[in-house]
Amino acid sequence: DPARLASLRDSLLPSARPGQHIHILPADLADPAPPTHLLASALSLVPRLDVLVNNAAIVGPIGPFASNSPAAFAQTLQVNLLAPAELMRAAIPSMAASGGGVIINLSGGGATSPRPNFSAYATAKAALVRLSETIAVEYASANIRVHCVAPGAMNTEMLEAVLRSSPEAVGPEFRQALEQKEKGGADP
């Protein structure tokens, strides 16, 4: 959402130190075309890439696997796994050429254990963890570190998507999501 990104940038600008800049590069990661233009645009603005954070995600279809729309399942894999994979693929040559870097992927609870009624999300996040582990080993000698972070339940649009779904579709996790929302817990 370009408007929300611009608003976030504007809220951060007062805390920027002299010489620091904040650039926004909106993109739709649900588009199956590789998002390599993001890295090309970023590298036209800065001399080197030190850190890549893959944070964008969607919860995807909610409910038993057999009732999930194949298109929604595929879109979830696109946003949560394939887009981060392509961004990593695009970032690695630049990081390697400049002596290294860090890639941080948000894996979420979908990677830690089975997640009934969230099969697309869990599949993508578990695969992202294994891909990150593999890339970390492959590029360790290039001083590229790859990490996965599972920040826990956060009050995000994904939580809202869960709450908009029916308690029957979500299953036991619905009550946890409702409690998270009511507590006003972690704000990203």
C-alpha positions as CSV (number, residue, x, y, z in Angstrom):
1,D,0.0,0.0,0.0
2,P,2.0,3.0,-1.2
3,A,0.0,5.5,0.9
4,R,0.6,3.5,4.1
5,L,4.3,3.2,3.2
6,A,4.6,6.9,2.6
7,S,2.8,7.6,5.9
8,L,5.3,5.3,7.7
9,R,8.2,7.0,6.0
10,D,6.9,10.4,7.0
11,S,6.6,9.2,10.6
12,L,10.1,8.0,10.7
13,L,11.8,11.0,9.0
14,P,12.0,13.1,12.2
15,S,14.1,10.5,13.8
16,A,16.5,10.2,10.9
17,R,20.1,11.4,11.6
18,P,21.8,13.8,9.2
19,G,22.6,12.0,5.9
20,Q,20.0,9.2,6.5
21,H,17.3,8.7,4.0
22,I,14.2,6.6,3.9
23,H,13.0,5.4,0.5
24,I,9.9,3.4,-0.3
25,L,9.6,0.9,-3.1
26,P,6.0,-0.4,-3.2
27,A,5.5,-3.8,-4.9
28,D,2.8,-6.5,-5.1
29,L,4.5,-9.7,-4.0
30,A,1.5,-11.7,-5.0
31,D,2.5,-11.0,-8.6
32,P,4.3,-14.1,-9.8
33,A,6.8,-12.0,-11.8
34,P,10.1,-12.1,-9.9
35,P,10.4,-9.0,-7.7
36,T,14.0,-8.4,-8.8
37,H,13.1,-4.9,-9.8
38,L,12.9,-4.0,-6.0
39,L,16.6,-4.9,-5.6
40,A,17.6,-3.1,-8.8
41,S,15.7,0.0,-7.6
42,A,17.2,-0.2,-4.1
43,L,20.8,-0.6,-5.5
44,S,20.2,2.5,-7.6
45,L,19.6,4.5,-4.4
46,V,22.3,3.1,-2.2
47,P,25.9,2.0,-2.9
48,R,25.6,-1.5,-1.3
49,L,23.1,-3.9,0.2
50,D,23.9,-5.0,3.7
51,V,20.5,-6.3,4.9
52,L,17.5,-7.8,3.4
53,V,14.4,-8.4,5.6
54,N,11.6,-10.5,4.1
55,N,8.6,-9.5,6.2
56,A,5.7,-9.4,3.8
57,A,3.2,-12.2,4.3
58,I,-0.4,-13.2,4.0
59,V,-2.4,-15.7,6.1
60,G,-3.9,-17.3,3.0
61,P,-6.9,-19.6,3.0
62,I,-8.3,-20.6,6.4
63,G,-10.0,-23.9,6.9
64,P,-9.4,-27.6,6.2
65,F,-6.9,-28.2,3.4
66,A,-9.4,-29.9,1.1
67,S,-11.7,-26.9,1.1
68,N,-8.9,-24.4,0.3
69,S,-9.1,-22.7,-3.1
70,P,-6.1,-23.9,-5.1
71,A,-5.6,-20.3,-6.3
72,A,-5.5,-18.9,-2.8
73,F,-3.1,-21.7,-1.7
74,A,-0.8,-20.8,-4.6
75,Q,-1.0,-17.1,-3.9
76,T,0.0,-17.8,-0.3
77,L,3.0,-19.8,-1.4
78,Q,3.9,-17.0,-3.9
79,V,3.9,-14.2,-1.2
80,N,5.3,-16.2,1.7
81,L,7.9,-18.4,0.0
82,L,8.5,-17.7,-3.7
83,A,8.8,-13.8,-3.5
84,P,11.3,-14.0,-0.5
85,A,13.2,-16.7,-2.4
86,E,13.5,-14.4,-5.5
87,L,14.5,-11.4,-3.4
88,M,17.2,-13.5,-1.7
89,R,18.4,-14.8,-5.1
90,A,18.6,-11.1,-6.3
91,A,20.4,-9.9,-3.1
92,I,23.1,-12.6,-2.8
93,P,25.3,-11.5,-5.7
94,S,25.4,-7.9,-4.4
95,M,26.1,-9.0,-0.9
96,A,28.8,-11.4,-1.9
97,A,30.5,-8.7,-4.1
98,S,30.6,-6.3,-1.2
99,G,31.9,-8.7,1.4
100,G,28.8,-10.2,2.9
101,G,25.4,-9.3,4.4
102,V,22.5,-10.5,6.4
103,I,19.2,-11.9,5.3
104,I,16.4,-12.0,7.8
105,N,13.2,-14.0,7.0
106,L,10.1,-13.9,9.2
107,S,9.0,-17.5,9.5
108,G,6.1,-17.2,11.9
109,G,4.4,-19.9,13.9
110,G,3.5,-21.8,10.7
111,A,7.0,-23.2,10.7
112,T,7.2,-24.5,14.3
113,S,4.6,-27.2,14.3
114,P,1.5,-28.4,12.4
115,R,-1.0,-25.6,12.0
116,P,-4.4,-27.1,11.3
117,N,-6.7,-24.9,9.1
118,F,-3.7,-22.8,8.0
119,S,-2.1,-25.3,5.6
120,A,-0.9,-22.9,2.9
121,Y,0.7,-20.5,5.5
122,A,2.3,-23.3,7.5
123,T,3.6,-25.0,4.3
124,A,5.2,-21.7,3.0
125,K,6.7,-20.8,6.3
126,A,8.2,-24.2,7.0
127,A,9.7,-24.2,3.5
128,L,11.1,-20.7,4.0
129,V,12.9,-22.0,7.2
130,R,14.5,-24.9,5.3
131,L,15.4,-22.7,2.3
132,S,17.0,-20.2,4.7
133,E,19.0,-23.0,6.4
134,T,20.2,-24.2,3.1
135,I,21.2,-20.8,1.8
136,A,23.0,-20.1,5.1
137,V,25.2,-23.1,4.5
138,E,25.7,-22.4,0.8
139,Y,26.8,-18.8,1.3
140,A,28.6,-18.9,4.7
141,S,31.9,-18.6,2.9
142,A,30.7,-15.4,1.3
143,N,30.0,-14.0,4.8
144,I,26.2,-14.0,4.1
145,R,24.3,-14.9,7.2
146,V,20.7,-16.0,6.8
147,H,18.3,-16.1,9.8
148,C,14.6,-16.8,10.4
149,V,12.7,-15.0,13.1
150,A,9.4,-16.0,14.5
151,P,8.2,-12.9,16.5
152,G,5.1,-14.6,18.0
153,A,1.6,-13.3,17.8
154,M,1.4,-9.7,16.7
155,N,-1.5,-7.3,16.2
156,T,-1.3,-7.2,12.4
157,E,-3.6,-7.4,9.4
158,M,-3.0,-11.1,9.5
159,L,-4.6,-11.3,12.9
160,E,-7.5,-9.3,11.6
161,A,-7.9,-11.7,8.7
162,V,-8.1,-14.6,11.2
163,L,-10.7,-12.8,13.2
164,R,-12.8,-12.0,10.1
165,S,-13.0,-15.8,9.4
166,S,-15.4,-18.0,11.2
167,P,-14.5,-19.7,14.4
168,E,-15.4,-23.0,12.8
169,A,-12.9,-22.5,10.0
170,V,-10.1,-21.3,12.2
171,G,-10.6,-23.9,14.9
172,P,-9.0,-23.6,18.4
173,E,-6.7,-20.8,17.2
174,F,-9.7,-18.5,16.9
175,R,-9.9,-18.1,20.7
176,Q,-6.2,-17.4,20.9
177,A,-6.5,-14.8,18.2
178,L,-9.4,-13.1,20.0
179,E,-7.5,-13.0,23.3
180,Q,-4.4,-11.5,21.5
181,K,-6.6,-8.8,20.0
182,E,-8.3,-8.1,23.3
183,K,-5.0,-7.9,25.2
184,G,-3.8,-5.3,22.7
185,G,-0.5,-7.2,22.7
186,A,2.5,-6.9,20.5
187,D,2.4,-4.0,18.0
188,P,4.8,-4.5,15.1
